[in-house]
């Protein structure tokens, strides 16, 4: 989980089902936030695309699930 509160960046990292580690380390958090921004810039928002692209996306997922059987 990434959070930015009053210009302080935080990262919460799960390490088992019930617990997590929280860090305020600026170098680590800046690196994580940059990686996330790169991921977002290379991604397509399926709610913002056309119906044709959205249908193609979900058909691929459905086919993958069906091929697991």
Secondary structure in CASP SS format (residue, H / E / C, confidence):
PFRMAT SS
TARGET T0000
AUTHOR 0000-0000-0000
METHOD secondary structure of the structure
MODEL  1
X C 1.00
X E 1.00
X E 1.00
X E 1.00
X E 1.00
X C 1.00
X C 1.00
X E 1.00
X E 1.00
X E 1.00
X E 1.00
X E 1.00
X E 1.00
X E 1.00
X C 1.00
X C 1.00
X C 1.00
X C 1.00
X C 1.00
X E 1.00
X E 1.00
X E 1.00
X E 1.00
X C 1.00
X C 1.00
X H 1.00
X H 1.00
X H 1.00
X H 1.00
X H 1.00
X H 1.00
X H 1.00
X H 1.00
X H 1.00
X H 1.00
X H 1.00
X H 1.00
X H 1.00
X H 1.00
X H 1.00
X H 1.00
X C 1.00
X C 1.00
X C 1.00
X C 1.00
X C 1.00
X C 1.00
X C 1.00
X C 1.00
X C 1.00
X H 1.00
X H 1.00
X H 1.00
X H 1.00
X H 1.00
X H 1.00
X H 1.00
X H 1.00
X H 1.00
X H 1.00
X H 1.00
X H 1.00
X H 1.00
X H 1.00
X H 1.00
X H 1.00
X H 1.00
X C 1.00
X C 1.00
END
